[in-house]
């Protein structure tokens, strides 16, 4: 999907708006407008961003706790079975890096830089919206302590707003990037009950077993792996 957007843009397929634009834009630029192979460029970009992410991740935790804890945390991140996503032609490494930058600059009380990285994160994945709350809380804390209004917070939502406006200009719908998730292509439930319904659906797929509708024999084993890793993560959090 991201490769398609990199090469052809959003074209005329509204479901493509489910995939946010920053990663394809960066690959398009770094590939010199597709002069270089965009797949190789994308994989190299994810690799180097993952290295930068690891360094920043280690530094943040070391400053807060210790070098030993930072090393263990980084080891857990890189050895986690799904960490290969960080090195794929995908947005995970970029989004994690931008999110860590938000935490890092908030800790350094650099609200403008933190807001800029929230802007970029919200152009990478829809979950970037959740980072807005950090900026707002920091601005409230500054106002309480210094009685100063930090207008830098207004930068944070500009990324998502610009993408929404682009959605509206192309297809006349500000929320197309959310609504496209409910299309027959993805068939995802988008509502306040989504977290509950998604968990229920996941367990139903496990109980029902392999389906003739799956386009590969690997689909059901992957479903089992996803459930297994989710339970493992919950167990680790518990202990």
DRENFI-102592 format. One record per residue (C-alpha): residue in one letter; y, z, x. Coordinates in Angstrom, 3 decimals. Last residue first. Example, Ala and Ser with C-alpha at 12.3 -4.5 7.8 and 13.67 -1.06 7.14 Angstrom:
<sites>
<site><code>S</code><v>-1.060</v><w>7.140</w><u>13.670</u></site>
<site><code>A</code><v>-4.500</v><w>7.800</w><u>12.300</u></site>
</sites>
This chain:
<sites>
<site><code>X</code><v>-9.539</v><w>36.683</w><u>4.471</u></site>
<site><code>X</code><v>-8.251</v><w>35.124</w><u>1.254</u></site>
<site><code>X</code><v>-6.386</v><w>32.285</w><u>2.951</u></site>
<site><code>X</code><v>-9.568</v><w>31.343</w><u>4.832</u></site>
<site><code>X</code><v>-11.556</v><w>31.391</w><u>1.580</u></site>
<site><code>X</code><v>-8.988</v><w>29.225</w><u>-0.188</u></site>
<site><code>X</code><v>-9.094</v><w>26.713</w><u>2.669</u></site>
<site><code>X</code><v>-12.905</v><w>26.636</w><u>2.562</u></site>
<site><code>X</code><v>-12.872</v><w>26.122</w><u>-1.206</u></site>
<site><code>X</code><v>-10.499</v><w>23.155</w><u>-0.803</u></site>
<site><code>X</code><v>-12.596</v><w>21.803</w><u>2.080</u></site>
<site><code>X</code><v>-15.745</v><w>21.889</w><u>-0.047</u></site>
<site><code>X</code><v>-14.052</v><w>20.317</w><u>-3.050</u></site>
<site><code>X</code><v>-12.746</v><w>17.469</w><u>-0.898</u></site>
<site><code>X</code><v>-16.139</v><w>17.038</w><u>0.789</u></site>
<site><code>X</code><v>-17.920</v><w>16.813</w><u>-2.571</u></site>
<site><code>X</code><v>-15.467</v><w>14.149</w><u>-3.758</u></site>
<site><code>X</code><v>-15.977</v><w>12.293</w><u>-0.462</u></site>
<site><code>X</code><v>-19.747</v><w>12.350</w><u>-1.037</u></site>
<site><code>X</code><v>-19.085</v><w>10.884</w><u>-4.525</u></site>
<site><code>X</code><v>-16.926</v><w>8.003</w><u>-3.307</u></site>
<site><code>X</code><v>-19.159</v><w>6.939</w><u>-0.379</u></site>
<site><code>X</code><v>-21.504</v><w>4.852</w><u>-2.508</u></site>
<site><code>X</code><v>-18.570</v><w>2.545</w><u>-3.239</u></site>
<site><code>X</code><v>-16.767</v><w>0.993</w><u>-6.215</u></site>
<site><code>X</code><v>-17.298</v><w>4.058</w><u>-8.411</u></site>
<site><code>X</code><v>-17.788</v><w>3.155</w><u>-12.082</u></site>
<site><code>X</code><v>-21.557</v><w>3.671</w><u>-11.869</u></site>
<site><code>X</code><v>-20.806</v><w>7.358</w><u>-11.406</u></site>
<site><code>X</code><v>-22.274</v><w>9.795</w><u>-8.886</u></site>
<site><code>X</code><v>-22.536</v><w>13.372</w><u>-10.206</u></site>
<site><code>X</code><v>-21.205</v><w>14.750</w><u>-13.492</u></site>
<site><code>X</code><v>-20.838</v><w>18.254</w><u>-12.050</u></site>
<site><code>X</code><v>-18.683</v><w>17.157</w><u>-9.098</u></site>
<site><code>X</code><v>-16.517</v><w>14.857</w><u>-11.205</u></site>
<site><code>X</code><v>-15.977</v><w>17.672</w><u>-13.731</u></site>
<site><code>X</code><v>-14.858</v><w>19.966</w><u>-10.897</u></site>
<site><code>X</code><v>-12.159</v><w>17.509</w><u>-9.872</u></site>
<site><code>X</code><v>-11.054</v><w>16.933</w><u>-13.476</u></site>
<site><code>X</code><v>-10.578</v><w>20.690</w><u>-13.998</u></site>
<site><code>X</code><v>-8.509</v><w>20.956</w><u>-10.817</u></site>
<site><code>X</code><v>-6.382</v><w>17.968</w><u>-11.871</u></site>
<site><code>X</code><v>-5.886</v><w>19.415</w><u>-15.367</u></site>
<site><code>X</code><v>-4.614</v><w>22.720</w><u>-13.977</u></site>
<site><code>X</code><v>-2.159</v><w>21.242</w><u>-11.472</u></site>
<site><code>X</code><v>-1.032</v><w>18.661</w><u>-14.070</u></site>
<site><code>X</code><v>-0.115</v><w>21.222</w><u>-16.763</u></site>
<site><code>X</code><v>3.642</v><w>20.689</w><u>-16.325</u></site>
<site><code>X</code><v>3.013</v><w>16.978</w><u>-16.747</u></site>
<site><code>X</code><v>1.944</v><w>13.878</w><u>-14.830</u></site>
<site><code>X</code><v>-1.727</v><w>13.032</w><u>-15.422</u></site>
<site><code>X</code><v>-2.894</v><w>10.443</w><u>-12.943</u></site>
<site><code>X</code><v>-4.434</v><w>7.127</w><u>-14.014</u></site>
<site><code>X</code><v>-3.734</v><w>5.519</w><u>-10.604</u></site>
<site><code>X</code><v>-4.034</v><w>1.795</w><u>-11.389</u></site>
<site><code>X</code><v>-3.942</v><w>2.372</w><u>-15.145</u></site>
<site><code>X</code><v>-0.374</v><w>3.618</w><u>-14.739</u></site>
<site><code>X</code><v>0.348</v><w>7.371</w><u>-14.837</u></site>
<site><code>X</code><v>1.527</v><w>7.477</w><u>-11.212</u></site>
<site><code>X</code><v>4.015</v><w>4.700</w><u>-12.047</u></site>
<site><code>X</code><v>5.885</v><w>7.235</w><u>-14.206</u></site>
<site><code>X</code><v>6.884</v><w>9.260</w><u>-11.158</u></site>
<site><code>X</code><v>8.284</v><w>6.429</w><u>-9.012</u></site>
<site><code>X</code><v>9.711</v><w>4.890</w><u>-12.211</u></site>
<site><code>X</code><v>11.948</v><w>7.901</w><u>-12.846</u></site>
<site><code>X</code><v>15.330</v><w>6.125</w><u>-12.787</u></site>
<site><code>X</code><v>14.035</v><w>3.238</w><u>-14.913</u></site>
<site><code>X</code><v>15.798</v><w>-0.125</w><u>-15.240</u></site>
<site><code>X</code><v>13.249</v><w>-2.081</w><u>-13.216</u></site>
<site><code>X</code><v>15.017</v><w>-3.109</w><u>-9.990</u></site>
<site><code>X</code><v>18.374</v><w>-1.324</w><u>-10.386</u></site>
<site><code>X</code><v>16.787</v><w>1.792</w><u>-11.894</u></site>
<site><code>X</code><v>14.212</v><w>2.160</w><u>-9.139</u></site>
<site><code>X</code><v>17.001</v><w>1.630</w><u>-6.558</u></site>
<site><code>X</code><v>18.989</v><w>4.390</w><u>-8.270</u></site>
<site><code>X</code><v>15.968</v><w>6.671</w><u>-8.036</u></site>
<site><code>X</code><v>15.616</v><w>5.855</w><u>-4.334</u></site>
<site><code>X</code><v>19.278</v><w>6.710</w><u>-3.708</u></site>
<site><code>X</code><v>18.900</v><w>9.958</w><u>-5.654</u></site>
<site><code>X</code><v>15.830</v><w>10.968</w><u>-3.623</u></site>
<site><code>X</code><v>17.661</v><w>10.532</w><u>-0.331</u></site>
<site><code>X</code><v>20.975</v><w>11.936</w><u>-1.583</u></site>
<site><code>X</code><v>19.401</v><w>15.252</w><u>-2.636</u></site>
<site><code>X</code><v>19.949</v><w>16.983</w><u>0.750</u></site>
<site><code>X</code><v>23.476</v><w>15.757</w><u>1.544</u></site>
<site><code>X</code><v>25.071</v><w>17.992</w><u>-1.097</u></site>
<site><code>X</code><v>23.826</v><w>21.028</w><u>0.835</u></site>
<site><code>X</code><v>26.430</v><w>20.197</w><u>3.492</u></site>
<site><code>X</code><v>29.065</v><w>21.444</w><u>1.024</u></site>
<site><code>X</code><v>28.575</v><w>24.942</w><u>2.399</u></site>
<site><code>X</code><v>30.727</v><w>27.323</w><u>0.352</u></site>
<site><code>X</code><v>31.865</v><w>30.269</w><u>2.440</u></site>
<site><code>X</code><v>31.982</v><w>33.898</w><u>1.333</u></site>
<site><code>X</code><v>30.450</v><w>34.908</w><u>4.677</u></site>
<site><code>X</code><v>27.405</v><w>36.999</w><u>3.747</u></site>
<site><code>X</code><v>26.926</v><w>36.087</w><u>0.088</u></site>
<site><code>X</code><v>27.971</v><w>32.469</w><u>0.620</u></site>
<site><code>X</code><v>25.644</v><w>32.127</w><u>3.613</u></site>
<site><code>X</code><v>22.707</v><w>33.505</w><u>1.606</u></site>
<site><code>X</code><v>23.449</v><w>31.122</w><u>-1.271</u></site>
<site><code>X</code><v>23.564</v><w>28.163</w><u>1.147</u></site>
<site><code>X</code><v>20.220</v><w>29.241</w><u>2.649</u></site>
<site><code>X</code><v>18.633</v><w>29.493</w><u>-0.808</u></site>
<site><code>X</code><v>19.952</v><w>26.033</w><u>-1.731</u></site>
<site><code>X</code><v>18.633</v><w>24.477</w><u>1.480</u></site>
<site><code>X</code><v>15.190</v><w>26.026</w><u>1.012</u></site>
<site><code>X</code><v>15.070</v><w>24.932</w><u>-2.649</u></site>
<site><code>X</code><v>15.735</v><w>21.326</w><u>-1.682</u></site>
<site><code>X</code><v>12.501</v><w>21.349</w><u>0.353</u></site>
<site><code>X</code><v>10.464</v><w>20.999</w><u>-2.846</u></site>
<site><code>X</code><v>11.973</v><w>17.544</w><u>-3.426</u></site>
<site><code>X</code><v>10.297</v><w>16.382</w><u>-0.218</u></site>
<site><code>X</code><v>7.096</v><w>16.507</w><u>-2.247</u></site>
<site><code>X</code><v>8.025</v><w>13.034</w><u>-3.519</u></site>
<site><code>X</code><v>7.138</v><w>11.627</w><u>-0.112</u></site>
<site><code>X</code><v>9.110</v><w>9.814</w><u>2.588</u></site>
<site><code>X</code><v>12.580</v><w>9.424</w><u>1.061</u></site>
<site><code>X</code><v>12.544</v><w>13.124</w><u>0.144</u></site>
<site><code>X</code><v>11.754</v><w>13.894</w><u>3.782</u></site>
<site><code>X</code><v>14.796</v><w>11.899</w><u>4.945</u></site>
<site><code>X</code><v>17.214</v><w>13.813</w><u>2.704</u></site>
<site><code>X</code><v>15.534</v><w>17.101</w><u>3.657</u></site>
<site><code>X</code><v>16.082</v><w>16.101</w><u>7.312</u></site>
<site><code>X</code><v>19.781</v><w>15.514</w><u>6.614</u></site>
<site><code>X</code><v>20.053</v><w>18.902</w><u>4.884</u></site>
<site><code>X</code><v>18.539</v><w>20.682</w><u>7.906</u></site>
<site><code>X</code><v>20.996</v><w>18.879</w><u>10.189</u></site>
<site><code>X</code><v>23.955</v><w>19.998</w><u>8.050</u></site>
<site><code>X</code><v>22.619</v><w>23.551</w><u>7.676</u></site>
<site><code>X</code><v>22.294</v><w>24.273</w><u>11.376</u></site>
<site><code>X</code><v>21.518</v><w>27.996</w><u>11.073</u></site>
<site><code>X</code><v>18.996</v><w>27.836</w><u>13.977</u></site>
<site><code>X</code><v>16.265</v><w>28.992</w><u>11.566</u></site>
<site><code>X</code><v>17.478</v><w>26.387</w><u>9.085</u></site>
<site><code>X</code><v>17.259</v><w>23.856</w><u>11.913</u></site>
<site><code>X</code><v>13.594</v><w>24.646</w><u>12.596</u></site>
<site><code>X</code><v>12.537</v><w>24.865</w><u>8.946</u></site>
<site><code>X</code><v>14.054</v><w>21.442</w><u>8.142</u></site>
<site><code>X</code><v>12.644</v><w>19.967</w><u>11.357</u></site>
<site><code>X</code><v>9.183</v><w>21.179</w><u>10.297</u></site>
<site><code>X</code><v>9.542</v><w>19.228</w><u>7.046</u></site>
<site><code>X</code><v>10.608</v><w>16.075</w><u>8.933</u></site>
<site><code>X</code><v>7.584</v><w>16.324</w><u>11.241</u></site>
<site><code>X</code><v>5.177</v><w>16.977</w><u>8.354</u></site>
<site><code>X</code><v>6.563</v><w>13.991</w><u>6.440</u></site>
<site><code>X</code><v>6.300</v><w>11.661</w><u>9.430</u></site>
<site><code>X</code><v>2.767</v><w>12.781</w><u>10.275</u></site>
<site><code>X</code><v>1.591</v><w>12.426</w><u>6.665</u></site>
<site><code>X</code><v>3.225</v><w>9.080</w><u>5.836</u></site>
<site><code>X</code><v>0.312</v><w>6.723</w><u>6.505</u></site>
<site><code>X</code><v>-0.975</v><w>4.149</w><u>8.945</u></site>
<site><code>X</code><v>-3.271</v><w>6.860</w><u>10.329</u></site>
<site><code>X</code><v>-2.705</v><w>9.408</w><u>13.109</u></site>
<site><code>X</code><v>-1.721</v><w>12.353</w><u>10.903</u></site>
<site><code>X</code><v>-4.424</v><w>11.373</w><u>8.416</u></site>
<site><code>X</code><v>-6.942</v><w>12.205</w><u>11.155</u></site>
<site><code>X</code><v>-6.108</v><w>15.843</w><u>10.398</u></site>
<site><code>X</code><v>-8.525</v><w>15.778</w><u>7.444</u></site>
<site><code>X</code><v>-11.330</v><w>17.670</w><u>9.197</u></site>
<site><code>X</code><v>-9.000</v><w>20.432</w><u>10.494</u></site>
<site><code>X</code><v>-9.232</v><w>20.352</w><u>14.285</u></site>
<site><code>X</code><v>-5.565</v><w>19.405</w><u>14.791</u></site>
<site><code>X</code><v>-4.126</v><w>22.040</w><u>12.448</u></site>
<site><code>X</code><v>-6.528</v><w>24.801</w><u>13.512</u></site>
<site><code>X</code><v>-5.746</v><w>24.113</w><u>17.194</u></site>
<site><code>X</code><v>-2.030</v><w>24.216</w><u>16.459</u></site>
<site><code>X</code><v>-2.424</v><w>27.610</w><u>14.787</u></site>
<site><code>X</code><v>-4.497</v><w>28.932</w><u>17.694</u></site>
<site><code>X</code><v>-1.914</v><w>27.745</w><u>20.229</u></site>
<site><code>X</code><v>0.968</v><w>29.250</w><u>18.233</u></site>
<site><code>X</code><v>-0.903</v><w>32.566</w><u>17.952</u></site>
<site><code>X</code><v>-1.358</v><w>32.663</w><u>21.726</u></site>
<site><code>X</code><v>2.235</v><w>31.593</w><u>22.408</u></site>
<site><code>X</code><v>3.589</v><w>34.410</w><u>20.275</u></site>
<site><code>X</code><v>5.101</v><w>35.183</w><u>16.853</u></site>
<site><code>X</code><v>8.323</v><w>33.608</w><u>15.540</u></site>
<site><code>X</code><v>9.398</v><w>31.716</w><u>18.648</u></site>
<site><code>X</code><v>5.793</v><w>30.636</w><u>19.335</u></site>
<site><code>X</code><v>5.391</v><w>29.497</w><u>15.716</u></site>
<site><code>X</code><v>8.413</v><w>27.182</w><u>15.867</u></site>
<site><code>X</code><v>7.538</v><w>25.872</w><u>19.342</u></site>
<site><code>X</code><v>3.927</v><w>25.037</w><u>18.481</u></site>
<site><code>X</code><v>4.917</v><w>23.103</w><u>15.339</u></site>
<site><code>X</code><v>7.627</v><w>21.275</w><u>17.306</u></site>
<site><code>X</code><v>5.164</v><w>20.189</w><u>19.996</u></site>
<site><code>X</code><v>2.478</v><w>19.217</w><u>17.459</u></site>
<site><code>X</code><v>4.997</v><w>17.276</w><u>15.372</u></site>
<site><code>X</code><v>6.228</v><w>15.358</w><u>18.420</u></site>
<site><code>X</code><v>2.615</v><w>14.401</w><u>19.206</u></site>
<site><code>X</code><v>2.082</v><w>13.399</w><u>15.561</u></site>
<site><code>X</code><v>5.275</v><w>11.307</w><u>15.682</u></site>
<site><code>X</code><v>3.874</v><w>9.528</w><u>18.732</u></site>
<site><code>X</code><v>0.578</v><w>8.724</w><u>16.992</u></site>
<site><code>X</code><v>2.171</v><w>7.782</w><u>13.656</u></site>
<site><code>X</code><v>4.471</v><w>5.316</w><u>15.446</u></site>
<site><code>X</code><v>1.577</v><w>3.850</w><u>17.419</u></site>
<site><code>X</code><v>-0.391</v><w>3.324</w><u>14.196</u></site>
<site><code>X</code><v>2.582</v><w>1.724</w><u>12.476</u></site>
<site><code>X</code><v>3.366</v><w>-0.588</w><u>15.404</u></site>
<site><code>X</code><v>-0.278</v><w>-1.681</w><u>15.600</u></site>
<site><code>X</code><v>-0.334</v><w>-2.379</w><u>11.853</u></site>
<site><code>X</code><v>3.114</v><w>-4.042</w><u>11.893</u></site>
<site><code>X</code><v>2.059</v><w>-6.634</w><u>14.518</u></site>
<site><code>X</code><v>5.317</v><w>-7.473</w><u>16.299</u></site>
<site><code>X</code><v>7.784</v><w>-10.061</w><u>14.955</u></site>
<site><code>X</code><v>7.457</v><w>-8.249</w><u>11.599</u></site>
<site><code>X</code><v>11.220</v><w>-7.567</w><u>11.286</u></site>
<site><code>X</code><v>11.410</v><w>-6.218</w><u>14.821</u></site>
<site><code>X</code><v>8.166</v><w>-4.236</w><u>14.401</u></site>
<site><code>X</code><v>10.246</v><w>-1.067</w><u>14.814</u></site>
<site><code>X</code><v>12.512</v><w>-2.062</w><u>11.906</u></site>
<site><code>X</code><v>9.697</v><w>-2.953</w><u>9.493</u></site>
<site><code>X</code><v>7.799</v><w>0.157</w><u>10.563</u></site>
<site><code>X</code><v>10.842</v><w>2.343</w><u>9.836</u></site>
<site><code>X</code><v>11.390</v><w>0.724</w><u>6.427</u></site>
<site><code>X</code><v>7.704</v><w>1.105</w><u>5.516</u></site>
<site><code>X</code><v>7.843</v><w>4.863</w><u>6.351</u></site>
<site><code>X</code><v>11.144</v><w>5.480</w><u>4.519</u></site>
<site><code>X</code><v>10.254</v><w>3.715</w><u>1.241</u></site>
<site><code>X</code><v>8.301</v><w>6.066</w><u>-1.063</u></site>
<site><code>X</code><v>4.990</v><w>4.947</w><u>-2.535</u></site>
<site><code>X</code><v>4.804</v><w>5.465</w><u>-6.314</u></site>
<site><code>X</code><v>7.264</v><w>2.575</w><u>-6.492</u></site>
<site><code>X</code><v>4.334</v><w>0.238</w><u>-5.824</u></site>
<site><code>X</code><v>3.240</v><w>0.709</w><u>-9.446</u></site>
<site><code>X</code><v>6.258</v><w>-1.377</w><u>-10.550</u></site>
<site><code>X</code><v>4.810</v><w>-4.563</w><u>-8.978</u></site>
<site><code>X</code><v>7.473</v><w>-7.278</w><u>-8.745</u></site>
<site><code>X</code><v>8.061</v><w>-7.296</w><u>-4.985</u></site>
<site><code>X</code><v>8.325</v><w>-3.757</w><u>-3.603</u></site>
<site><code>X</code><v>8.824</v><w>-5.104</w><u>-0.113</u></site>
<site><code>X</code><v>6.592</v><w>-7.931</w><u>1.107</u></site>
<site><code>X</code><v>5.554</v><w>-6.952</w><u>4.637</u></site>
<site><code>X</code><v>6.338</v><w>-3.223</w><u>4.825</u></site>
<site><code>X</code><v>5.555</v><w>-2.757</w><u>1.123</u></site>
<site><code>X</code><v>2.116</v><w>-4.320</w><u>1.623</u></site>
<site><code>X</code><v>1.523</v><w>-2.181</w><u>4.713</u></site>
<site><code>X</code><v>2.458</v><w>0.926</w><u>2.735</u></site>
<site><code>X</code><v>0.000</v><w>0.000</w><u>0.000</u></site>
</sites>
